[in-house]
Amino acid sequence: MDIALLIIGFILMFVGILGSFLPILPGPPISWLGLFLLFLTESVPDDWWVLGPTLAVAILVFALDYIIPAIGTKKFGGTKAGMIGATIGLILGILAPIPGGIIIGPFFGAFIGELSNKADNKTAAKAAFGSLLGFLTGAFLKFMVAVVFMGIFVSTVWEYRAALFSFFY
């Protein structure tokens, strides 16, 4: 059972890292579930001094992910139309087979969204830049948290490798 939990936890770690860039997946909470599964194994003792703070960080970053892009867009004069456009642009950027689509998509999406809201080109470009900056800040923050969680996961697996992989010894 430990190996199954370990494998599922490892998969959740990678999905969490992917979720740092994909708006559909909540990256850090998924990564935290991977950590939680690791600590559910019989080989690794429960450590709420690790799980508690990491859960708090995952929840905080999850909440900030919705606040940071809005702040970025608002700071640069954007509207809700620009934020919706940025989200649509992000989805299209992920699906489009062009390099950098995940970065270019939100920018152009916010720009088109602002133009549809009757903003002039200069205002729309400024709001699009704010949206892009907010998206990149949120993605970077989620990515760093997911990578730190992966580091905790790997170091814990390494520390308890003898117990986790005892059938190989």
Helices and strands as residue ranges (DSSP letters): H 2-18, H 27-40, H 48-75, H 80-95, H 101-116, H 121-159, H 161-164, G 166-168
